[in-house]
């Protein structure tokens, strides 16, 4: 890839990034909470569905955040934005390899 082509590709990738203030890293999980006693729904075997954002950190540390049902679409969007940013950053890094070689 020539330097001019690499510059154009890099600019194009960087200009199409989603909003960087609206990103989240992690996984959205659906869990069922069951109370030990006193809850008729749990006694029937139904339980209570909840959404949890699971985020892993270095050293095997994991944090979980309960997500209110009305925030689920927003969280899904922010998780999607993170994946888009990550993919474009990888593509930019690959493009930058062209600048490490002299132009013929």
PyMOL commands that set and color helices and strands:
alter all, ss='L'
color gray80, all
select helices_A, chain A and resi 3-15+40-43+58-60+69-100
alter helices_A, ss='H'
color red, helices_A
select strands_A, chain A and resi 27-33+48-56+62-67
alter strands_A, ss='S'
color yellow, strands_A
deselect
rebuild
show_as cartoon
